[in-house]
Amino acid sequence: MRLRQLVLVTKEIDSLADQICELFELKISFRDPELIHFGLENRMIPVGDTFIEIVSPVQENTTAERFLIKRNGPGGYMVIVDVDDIENEKRRVENENLKIIWHENRNVNGINAQALHLHPKQVGGAILSLDSMVPDSAWLWAGTNWQKDINQSLVENLIGVVLQSHQPKKLCANWEIALGKKRAIGRDELLIDLEKSKVKFIQEDDARGEGINAFILSTRKSDEIHKRAEEKGVIENNIIKLGGINFILSKTNNT
């Protein structure tokens, strides 16, 4: 089970996509026409074999539009986790009495893509989706040719997400059930470890309420990225901020 995709929602989709791509030297690889089902348009941006997705409402009375009103602006919207066995996960969450609000099952060009969206009121913090691809090298939500657009010159992968709440321990307990994973023991931080990634829980540090606080990206060039962010005016208190989200840089070894 691994973090594969994090989703931002905004009304300024092209502006935000351009800012993210320019800062981190990334590229938009896909726009999914199927999202009109949810009243949305999107932009998919690969970060290695993980993805930043930006969505924007194009119809009235969508869940995304209500989110923008509730959190008073753009911000983190969904957390998508790649699972090994979608049928086992489906049975597990049903046994935990978690409601699946959407089950996507899409077949394109020999790829089977499935997604289970869990009820956000039961999980909290964000819409959590458990997804699976066959073959597992695919990621259909980014189309079938996204590998050509990968650029890891500055950032390598999404490796974590930070959720904030006025009751972070309670939120973590909800996610333990939703993910079927126990929190890390003996750590200073409140978090759930996944393969090559983590979900971290902190005390709410702004007035926006419970939700996604930050995306964590791995990089060997954090100093260069911070300099670029300063030049573009997207740093506040030494933290990169774009689209209502903090972007935390995690240094990887240069070897």
Backbone bond lengths (Angstrom), bond angles and torsions (degrees), N, CA, C in turn:
res aa  C-N    CA-C-N  psi(-1)  N-CA   C-N-CA  omega(-1)  CA-C   N-CA-C  phi
1 M - - - 1.463 - - 1.519 108.71 -
2 R 1.329 115.14 122.95 1.460 120.18 -172.93 1.518 111.43 -140.76
3 L 1.323 116.05 141.68 1.457 121.47 172.63 1.524 109.00 -65.47
4 R 1.357 116.75 123.35 1.463 119.56 -178.18 1.526 113.94 -118.72
5 Q 1.337 117.73 -29.56 1.463 119.07 -173.12 1.519 110.27 -149.88
6 L 1.330 116.03 134.58 1.459 122.29 175.03 1.520 108.66 -120.94
7 V 1.326 115.45 140.99 1.463 120.79 -169.83 1.521 110.74 -120.35
8 L 1.320 114.59 130.94 1.465 123.49 172.59 1.519 109.29 -105.80
9 V 1.331 117.17 148.04 1.453 120.84 172.26 1.520 108.89 -121.38
10 T 1.330 115.56 138.21 1.457 121.72 -178.01 1.524 108.94 -156.82
11 K 1.320 115.95 160.58 1.466 120.21 171.24 1.532 111.33 -88.58
12 E 1.332 116.24 -14.56 1.473 121.50 -176.77 1.526 109.28 -109.76
13 I 1.318 116.43 67.24 1.467 120.71 -169.06 1.524 112.82 -65.48
14 D 1.310 118.16 -45.64 1.461 119.50 -176.79 1.524 111.84 -70.91
15 S 1.324 116.87 -38.63 1.455 120.42 178.28 1.521 110.84 -62.55
16 L 1.341 117.44 -45.40 1.457 120.65 -179.01 1.522 111.15 -68.37
17 A 1.326 117.34 -41.92 1.467 120.24 177.46 1.523 110.94 -59.38
18 D 1.328 116.43 -42.55 1.466 120.12 179.25 1.526 111.21 -63.90
19 Q 1.328 116.91 -41.75 1.467 120.35 179.91 1.525 111.35 -61.82
20 I 1.329 116.08 -46.34 1.472 120.45 -178.94 1.522 110.64 -64.79
21 C 1.318 116.30 -45.38 1.464 120.07 -178.69 1.530 111.75 -65.00
22 E 1.325 116.91 -41.22 1.459 119.87 -178.99 1.529 111.60 -68.83
23 L 1.324 117.11 -40.39 1.467 119.81 -177.97 1.526 111.43 -67.02
24 F 1.322 116.50 -46.00 1.465 120.38 -172.90 1.535 113.67 -100.87
25 E 1.325 117.01 6.04 1.463 122.94 -178.02 1.539 110.83 55.98
26 L 1.323 115.21 52.28 1.458 122.47 178.63 1.529 109.49 -111.78
27 K 1.331 115.78 178.02 1.456 120.24 -174.83 1.525 110.57 -142.94
28 I 1.325 116.64 138.61 1.467 121.11 172.74 1.527 108.04 -69.75
29 S 1.342 115.69 128.92 1.466 119.09 -177.44 1.523 113.32 -110.14
30 F 1.342 117.83 -18.67 1.467 117.50 -171.12 1.523 110.70 -163.47
31 R 1.335 114.57 149.04 1.461 123.72 169.42 1.520 106.34 -126.38
32 D 1.319 117.30 123.16 1.464 121.71 -172.17 1.534 110.92 -93.47
33 P 1.340 118.70 108.80 1.466 120.44 -179.28 1.530 113.30 -66.36
34 E 1.341 116.98 -19.00 1.469 120.38 -178.71 1.531 112.37 -69.30
35 L 1.322 117.57 -17.97 1.467 119.86 -177.26 1.520 113.21 -70.31
36 I 1.321 116.97 -9.39 1.467 118.83 175.74 1.529 110.66 -61.11
37 H 1.339 116.04 -22.31 1.479 120.06 174.83 1.522 111.21 -56.24
38 F 1.338 116.59 -34.31 1.467 121.73 179.58 1.529 111.91 -95.85
39 G 1.332 116.78 5.63 1.456 120.36 -177.37 1.513 112.92 73.46
40 L 1.342 116.62 30.96 1.459 121.55 -174.19 1.528 112.21 -126.77
41 E 1.321 114.86 157.08 1.462 122.03 161.16 1.524 107.17 -117.89
42 N 1.350 116.60 161.07 1.460 117.65 -177.16 1.516 112.77 -146.09
43 R 1.329 114.94 169.64 1.455 124.20 171.72 1.533 106.41 -136.04
44 M 1.333 116.35 129.09 1.463 121.15 179.38 1.526 109.38 -106.51
45 I 1.333 115.72 129.19 1.457 122.08 -176.48 1.528 108.35 -125.61
46 P 1.338 118.47 110.14 1.463 119.46 178.17 1.524 112.38 -72.49
47 V 1.331 115.24 138.43 1.468 123.57 172.19 1.527 104.80 -123.68
48 G 1.325 116.70 91.08 1.452 119.42 -166.11 1.521 108.13 63.93
49 D 1.337 116.35 -129.77 1.466 119.59 175.79 1.522 112.40 -101.38
50 T 1.348 115.86 20.15 1.460 122.09 170.90 1.532 107.59 -113.09
51 F 1.344 116.70 173.89 1.461 118.02 -169.63 1.522 112.65 -144.03
52 I 1.321 114.24 139.98 1.462 122.33 163.76 1.523 106.43 -100.21
53 E 1.311 116.05 125.28 1.462 121.09 175.05 1.520 108.39 -113.04
54 I 1.312 115.73 136.27 1.465 121.37 174.76 1.520 107.30 -115.85
55 V 1.335 116.73 127.49 1.458 121.05 178.73 1.515 109.64 -120.83
56 S 1.338 114.31 156.31 1.460 120.21 178.97 1.521 108.76 -147.42
57 P 1.340 117.71 136.27 1.468 119.50 179.20 1.525 111.45 -70.46
58 V 1.334 115.16 136.26 1.468 120.73 176.29 1.528 110.66 -119.64
59 Q 1.325 115.89 0.49 1.460 121.87 174.51 1.516 108.68 -129.38
60 E 1.323 116.18 160.62 1.461 120.34 179.81 1.525 110.90 -79.93
61 N 1.343 114.67 155.46 1.455 123.00 173.18 1.528 112.84 62.00
62 T 1.322 116.51 39.44 1.459 120.64 174.26 1.528 109.67 -92.56
63 T 1.332 116.05 160.48 1.462 120.82 175.18 1.522 110.43 -58.68
64 A 1.335 116.29 -39.57 1.462 120.31 -179.69 1.530 111.66 -64.15
65 E 1.323 116.70 -40.25 1.463 120.06 178.87 1.524 110.56 -64.66
66 R 1.321 116.39 -41.43 1.471 120.01 177.83 1.526 111.26 -63.94
67 F 1.322 116.03 -36.09 1.449 120.56 177.03 1.530 110.93 -61.90
68 L 1.329 117.14 -45.22 1.452 121.24 -179.83 1.526 111.43 -59.48
69 I 1.311 115.94 -37.80 1.461 120.35 178.40 1.525 110.67 -70.69
70 K 1.343 116.35 -45.41 1.465 121.77 -177.28 1.524 111.97 -61.21
71 R 1.349 116.51 -42.03 1.462 119.95 -175.80 1.532 111.76 -98.92
72 N 1.321 115.24 8.86 1.467 120.72 173.11 1.526 111.97 57.66
73 G 1.341 115.37 48.11 1.459 119.40 176.30 1.509 112.84 132.69
74 P 1.325 116.82 -176.21 1.452 121.57 -176.25 1.524 112.07 -68.03
75 G 1.339 115.28 162.30 1.464 118.36 178.23 1.508 111.70 172.22
76 G 1.320 115.16 -174.64 1.457 121.78 178.60 1.515 111.50 -69.72
77 Y 1.315 115.87 138.68 1.463 121.28 -169.04 1.529 113.46 -123.35
78 M 1.336 116.76 -44.26 1.463 121.00 -176.77 1.525 110.75 -137.70
79 V 1.335 114.08 152.86 1.466 123.29 171.47 1.521 106.90 -122.85
80 I 1.328 116.66 122.49 1.464 120.97 -176.82 1.524 108.88 -115.85
81 V 1.327 114.73 124.02 1.452 122.27 -175.91 1.527 109.16 -114.26
82 D 1.316 115.65 133.83 1.463 123.34 178.97 1.530 108.58 -86.60
83 V 1.340 117.29 122.79 1.464 121.60 -177.58 1.518 110.24 -115.25
84 D 1.331 116.22 157.84 1.459 121.17 -176.83 1.521 112.59 -79.13
85 D 1.325 116.80 -40.00 1.473 121.00 -173.59 1.524 109.10 -134.16
86 I 1.322 116.80 99.38 1.460 121.00 -174.01 1.524 112.07 -65.81
87 E 1.329 118.02 -33.69 1.458 120.33 -179.41 1.521 111.07 -68.53
88 N 1.332 116.49 -40.35 1.464 119.47 175.63 1.521 111.29 -63.22
89 E 1.335 116.25 -41.30 1.459 119.95 179.32 1.526 110.98 -65.39
90 K 1.310 116.93 -38.79 1.461 120.73 178.63 1.530 110.68 -61.97
91 R 1.331 116.47 -45.43 1.468 119.90 177.83 1.521 110.96 -63.05
92 R 1.323 115.96 -40.73 1.464 119.80 -177.98 1.519 111.64 -63.06
93 V 1.346 117.56 -49.33 1.467 119.24 -177.37 1.526 110.76 -67.54
94 E 1.329 117.68 -34.12 1.472 119.78 176.53 1.523 110.71 -66.36
95 N 1.330 117.32 -37.40 1.468 120.55 176.95 1.517 112.02 -66.73
96 E 1.333 116.35 -24.74 1.470 121.50 176.48 1.530 111.64 -87.33
97 N 1.331 116.15 4.65 1.473 122.55 -179.34 1.523 112.42 60.69
98 L 1.335 115.58 33.17 1.456 120.76 172.83 1.522 108.99 -90.45
99 K 1.314 115.79 134.28 1.460 120.61 -176.78 1.519 110.85 -84.24
100 I 1.332 116.62 129.68 1.464 122.53 173.47 1.527 107.23 -92.20
101 I 1.328 116.38 114.53 1.467 119.66 -175.65 1.524 112.42 -90.05
102 W 1.340 116.24 -14.60 1.464 119.29 178.07 1.522 108.69 -157.38
103 H 1.334 115.92 130.47 1.461 121.19 174.97 1.523 107.46 -122.06
104 E 1.322 114.62 104.24 1.458 121.00 177.05 1.527 109.34 -87.07
105 N 1.328 116.48 136.12 1.467 121.47 176.52 1.529 106.53 -142.24
106 R 1.336 116.08 96.78 1.455 121.69 -171.10 1.535 110.22 -117.90
107 N 1.330 116.13 136.76 1.457 121.45 178.07 1.527 109.71 -122.58
108 V 1.337 116.03 119.82 1.467 121.93 -179.25 1.524 108.83 -142.24
109 N 1.317 116.88 126.79 1.470 121.95 173.62 1.527 113.03 49.70
110 G 1.324 115.77 43.51 1.457 119.76 177.77 1.515 115.02 80.20
111 I 1.329 117.38 5.49 1.471 121.82 177.98 1.516 109.30 -105.22
112 N 1.324 116.57 129.83 1.462 121.25 170.50 1.519 108.87 -104.95
113 A 1.320 115.49 120.63 1.460 121.46 -179.56 1.518 109.04 -119.09
114 Q 1.331 115.91 127.66 1.458 120.35 178.17 1.525 110.23 -127.14
115 A 1.327 114.93 149.38 1.462 121.26 178.71 1.517 109.64 -144.77
116 L 1.321 115.49 137.35 1.455 122.37 175.00 1.524 108.28 -116.62
117 H 1.340 117.21 109.20 1.460 121.21 176.47 1.529 108.19 -88.22
118 L 1.328 116.88 122.64 1.455 121.29 179.84 1.524 110.29 -91.06
119 H 1.325 115.75 152.70 1.465 120.25 -175.29 1.524 110.14 -65.11
120 P 1.342 117.98 121.12 1.471 120.38 -175.41 1.528 113.83 -64.38
121 K 1.334 117.71 -25.76 1.463 118.85 179.03 1.522 111.60 -72.23
122 Q 1.333 117.14 -26.02 1.456 120.45 177.18 1.524 112.01 -82.60
123 V 1.329 116.43 -36.31 1.466 120.78 -175.95 1.524 110.87 -88.92
124 G 1.328 116.75 -50.07 1.460 121.94 179.31 1.516 112.93 87.29
125 G 1.325 115.32 153.86 1.455 121.56 173.33 1.512 115.43 87.55
126 A 1.314 117.39 -41.59 1.463 122.69 -177.94 1.521 107.84 -171.77
127 I 1.319 116.57 167.84 1.457 119.98 169.35 1.520 107.44 -76.39
128 L 1.320 116.91 121.83 1.461 122.13 178.11 1.519 108.82 -100.51
129 S 1.336 115.55 130.65 1.458 121.03 177.80 1.522 109.15 -123.57
130 L 1.333 115.58 132.16 1.460 122.87 174.90 1.518 107.18 -102.39
131 D 1.326 116.89 117.63 1.461 121.66 -170.52 1.524 111.67 -122.89
132 S 1.331 114.83 155.72 1.460 120.60 -179.95 1.520 109.45 -146.96
133 M 1.328 115.97 142.96 1.460 122.71 178.55 1.524 110.62 -124.58
134 V 1.320 116.43 139.48 1.458 122.81 169.67 1.525 107.37 -128.71
135 P 1.356 117.58 115.99 1.463 127.40 0.50 1.525 112.20 -71.06
136 D 1.332 116.42 160.44 1.469 119.04 -174.56 1.521 113.51 -73.89
137 S 1.340 117.65 -7.46 1.468 120.49 174.74 1.527 112.01 -78.64
138 A 1.337 116.55 -12.30 1.465 121.13 -177.83 1.529 110.73 -86.79
139 W 1.355 114.20 161.85 1.474 121.51 168.07 1.526 106.01 -149.34
140 L 1.332 114.42 84.51 1.462 121.17 -167.81 1.522 112.95 -61.80
141 W 1.331 117.23 -27.35 1.471 119.59 179.87 1.526 110.62 -61.03
142 A 1.332 117.80 -19.81 1.466 121.86 176.56 1.518 111.54 -103.65
143 G 1.320 117.59 15.38 1.448 121.45 -178.35 1.514 111.33 86.37
144 T 1.313 115.73 -161.67 1.462 120.80 -176.39 1.519 112.95 -115.33
145 N 1.341 117.07 5.04 1.464 119.42 -175.44 1.525 111.88 -137.57
146 W 1.341 116.26 29.47 1.456 120.24 -173.95 1.524 113.88 -71.85
147 Q 1.336 117.67 -23.01 1.472 119.93 -176.74 1.530 112.25 -59.03
148 K 1.328 117.00 -30.80 1.471 120.29 -178.04 1.525 112.28 -67.04
149 D 1.328 117.42 -18.46 1.463 121.12 -176.21 1.530 113.24 -100.47
150 I 1.323 117.29 5.54 1.467 120.40 178.69 1.522 109.92 -69.85
151 N 1.327 116.61 131.15 1.466 122.36 172.39 1.525 107.79 -138.16
152 Q 1.319 116.03 111.72 1.461 121.32 -178.75 1.528 111.90 -107.87
153 S 1.331 115.97 30.90 1.459 119.60 -179.13 1.528 112.23 -66.48
154 L 1.339 117.16 -29.27 1.468 120.58 179.83 1.524 112.78 -117.31
155 V 1.319 117.62 -48.19 1.466 120.54 178.58 1.520 109.13 -120.16
156 E 1.340 115.38 150.99 1.454 120.19 -171.89 1.527 113.05 -103.65
157 N 1.339 116.61 -51.86 1.468 121.34 -177.85 1.519 110.45 -156.12
158 L 1.314 115.59 158.57 1.460 121.00 163.60 1.522 107.12 -77.27
159 I 1.327 116.85 125.50 1.462 119.46 -177.46 1.524 113.10 -123.56
160 G 1.326 117.64 3.48 1.450 117.96 179.31 1.510 112.78 -174.48
161 V 1.327 113.86 162.83 1.458 121.72 174.64 1.520 107.33 -137.96
162 V 1.325 116.37 142.15 1.462 122.45 179.54 1.522 108.52 -112.61
163 L 1.330 115.89 125.57 1.460 122.26 177.35 1.518 109.08 -109.66
164 Q 1.329 116.00 136.44 1.458 120.39 179.32 1.526 110.48 -111.34
165 S 1.327 114.97 149.69 1.465 120.89 178.71 1.523 108.54 -161.30
166 H 1.324 116.63 155.06 1.457 118.66 172.40 1.533 110.52 -75.36
167 Q 1.338 116.51 -10.33 1.464 122.42 173.66 1.539 109.35 -131.67
168 P 1.327 117.73 70.23 1.466 120.14 -173.66 1.529 113.80 -61.88
169 K 1.317 118.13 -33.34 1.474 119.66 179.21 1.528 110.96 -66.11
170 K 1.317 116.57 -39.12 1.462 120.65 177.79 1.529 110.33 -66.93
171 L 1.336 116.34 -42.09 1.460 120.15 178.67 1.530 110.20 -63.13
172 C 1.323 117.16 -42.72 1.459 121.27 177.85 1.528 110.56 -59.71
173 A 1.333 117.31 -41.45 1.470 120.85 178.84 1.526 111.28 -61.46
174 N 1.333 116.68 -39.12 1.469 120.16 176.96 1.526 111.04 -62.36
175 W 1.335 116.05 -42.46 1.464 120.10 -178.46 1.529 111.60 -72.00
176 E 1.326 117.43 -30.40 1.463 119.90 173.89 1.534 110.22 -57.95
177 I 1.316 115.67 -43.76 1.465 120.17 179.11 1.522 110.60 -68.24
178 A 1.328 116.32 -45.25 1.462 120.74 -176.36 1.524 112.02 -64.50
179 L 1.336 116.94 -36.93 1.461 121.29 -177.98 1.528 112.96 -92.46
180 G 1.323 116.57 -15.98 1.456 119.51 -175.58 1.514 112.10 69.12
181 K 1.344 116.33 29.10 1.456 122.93 -178.45 1.521 109.68 -130.10
182 K 1.330 117.02 141.78 1.453 121.64 177.65 1.527 110.49 -88.44
183 R 1.322 115.25 150.72 1.461 120.51 176.99 1.519 110.26 -63.83
184 A 1.343 115.92 155.26 1.458 121.69 178.53 1.527 109.71 -67.33
185 I 1.326 116.26 138.78 1.461 122.67 -179.29 1.529 109.26 -102.22
186 G 1.328 115.22 144.26 1.455 119.84 176.44 1.511 114.50 74.04
187 R 1.315 117.25 23.44 1.470 121.53 179.10 1.526 108.46 -114.60
188 D 1.315 115.38 150.95 1.461 120.43 178.13 1.529 110.87 -70.93
189 E 1.338 115.76 -26.20 1.448 120.57 -177.84 1.523 110.67 -96.56
190 L 1.333 115.32 153.21 1.461 121.63 174.59 1.521 107.45 -92.50
191 L 1.329 117.40 107.49 1.460 119.04 -174.82 1.514 111.98 -155.58
192 I 1.332 114.13 161.91 1.453 123.29 174.30 1.521 106.71 -116.41
193 D 1.320 116.44 121.87 1.457 121.16 179.05 1.527 110.09 -83.23
194 L 1.326 115.60 133.11 1.452 123.22 171.42 1.525 108.08 -119.38
195 E 1.313 118.24 176.55 1.452 120.57 177.33 1.530 109.82 -63.53
196 K 1.332 116.89 122.13 1.466 123.70 177.20 1.526 113.13 57.04
197 S 1.321 118.73 18.29 1.475 120.72 -174.04 1.522 109.99 -163.68
198 K 1.339 115.19 173.38 1.455 119.56 -178.87 1.516 110.48 -153.94
199 V 1.331 114.42 158.15 1.456 122.45 171.88 1.527 106.26 -117.87
200 K 1.313 116.73 119.73 1.455 122.49 -174.92 1.525 109.85 -112.00
201 F 1.330 116.26 147.98 1.462 122.26 -176.50 1.527 109.12 -125.65
202 I 1.343 116.11 129.97 1.461 121.00 -178.46 1.525 110.06 -132.96
203 Q 1.325 114.69 164.44 1.453 120.94 173.21 1.529 109.40 -67.41
204 E 1.311 116.63 137.25 1.468 120.76 178.62 1.518 109.96 -52.99
205 D 1.364 115.73 127.90 1.460 119.02 -175.62 1.518 113.27 -117.48
206 D 1.341 116.38 14.18 1.459 119.96 173.76 1.524 107.86 -145.12
207 A 1.298 117.05 -170.80 1.464 119.96 -176.38 1.526 112.49 -100.90
208 R 1.347 117.05 20.54 1.465 120.12 -173.63 1.519 113.47 -94.74
209 G 1.317 117.54 -5.09 1.447 119.80 178.54 1.514 112.71 86.96
210 E 1.335 114.53 -173.57 1.462 121.25 -177.41 1.523 111.02 -66.60
211 G 1.321 115.76 137.90 1.452 118.94 179.14 1.514 112.00 164.34
212 I 1.317 115.74 -169.23 1.457 121.28 179.26 1.525 109.66 -76.95
213 N 1.318 114.92 126.88 1.464 121.54 179.48 1.522 111.41 -95.75
214 A 1.349 117.29 -39.73 1.467 119.16 -172.25 1.520 112.15 -155.19
215 F 1.334 114.72 153.11 1.458 124.11 166.66 1.531 106.67 -104.31
216 I 1.321 117.54 141.78 1.462 122.38 177.86 1.522 108.89 -112.28
217 L 1.340 116.20 126.05 1.458 121.85 179.79 1.521 110.10 -119.25
218 S 1.321 116.55 141.40 1.461 120.52 175.16 1.523 109.54 -87.49
219 T 1.325 115.16 143.00 1.475 120.38 -177.85 1.518 110.18 -158.69
220 R 1.312 115.67 152.60 1.457 122.20 169.66 1.531 110.88 -100.16
221 K 1.332 117.42 -1.17 1.459 120.75 -171.35 1.531 111.69 -130.39
222 S 1.330 115.79 48.98 1.466 119.47 -177.24 1.530 112.16 -63.63
223 D 1.327 117.25 -38.44 1.474 119.62 -179.59 1.529 110.64 -63.22
224 E 1.320 116.83 -43.06 1.461 120.69 179.10 1.529 111.17 -64.22
225 I 1.322 116.72 -40.72 1.468 120.60 179.93 1.522 110.22 -65.68
226 H 1.338 117.32 -43.16 1.466 120.17 178.72 1.526 111.04 -61.40
227 K 1.320 116.26 -39.74 1.464 119.27 177.92 1.524 110.82 -63.16
228 R 1.325 116.48 -43.89 1.466 120.51 177.78 1.526 110.46 -62.15
229 A 1.338 117.07 -41.02 1.461 121.21 -179.54 1.523 111.60 -64.75
230 E 1.331 116.36 -39.46 1.470 120.25 176.86 1.526 110.74 -62.61
231 E 1.325 116.26 -42.40 1.463 120.27 179.62 1.523 111.75 -64.03
232 K 1.334 116.49 -31.27 1.462 121.11 -178.94 1.528 112.17 -90.84
233 G 1.334 117.52 -3.30 1.456 121.75 176.78 1.516 114.75 70.61
234 V 1.340 116.45 34.88 1.474 119.61 -178.30 1.525 111.57 -118.03
235 I 1.336 115.51 27.99 1.471 120.65 175.03 1.521 109.30 -116.01
236 E 1.341 115.34 131.83 1.461 122.41 173.30 1.518 108.00 -128.97
237 N 1.333 116.57 125.17 1.472 121.13 -179.19 1.529 111.43 52.85
238 N 1.317 115.50 41.14 1.467 123.55 177.82 1.527 113.78 67.81
239 I 1.323 117.01 18.09 1.466 121.53 178.35 1.522 108.92 -120.63
240 I 1.326 116.14 133.33 1.457 121.26 176.71 1.518 109.04 -73.68
241 K 1.330 116.59 128.09 1.456 121.71 -178.58 1.523 109.66 -128.67
242 L 1.322 115.58 123.20 1.463 121.88 177.72 1.519 109.07 -143.59
243 G 1.320 116.86 130.83 1.453 120.26 175.53 1.509 114.57 60.56
244 G 1.329 116.85 33.98 1.460 120.26 178.88 1.515 114.49 76.41
245 I 1.332 116.92 14.79 1.458 122.31 -177.96 1.527 109.97 -128.28
246 N 1.340 115.75 142.24 1.457 120.98 169.45 1.529 108.40 -83.97
247 F 1.326 115.87 136.43 1.458 121.12 175.19 1.530 107.92 -108.44
248 I 1.331 115.52 110.32 1.457 122.17 -178.06 1.524 108.90 -96.76
249 L 1.324 116.41 130.76 1.453 122.11 179.49 1.519 110.12 -99.31
250 S 1.331 115.92 125.24 1.456 122.09 178.28 1.520 108.53 -108.74
251 K 1.337 116.20 118.07 1.453 120.93 -175.67 1.525 111.29 -71.11
252 T 1.328 115.52 134.70 1.461 121.24 171.75 1.514 107.98 -108.51
253 N 1.326 115.82 162.10 1.447 120.47 -178.07 1.527 111.02 -67.13
254 N 1.292 116.34 151.50 1.456 121.53 179.04 1.527 113.18 -84.88
255 T 1.322 116.00 -0.79 1.473 119.33 179.85 1.499 110.88 -84.10
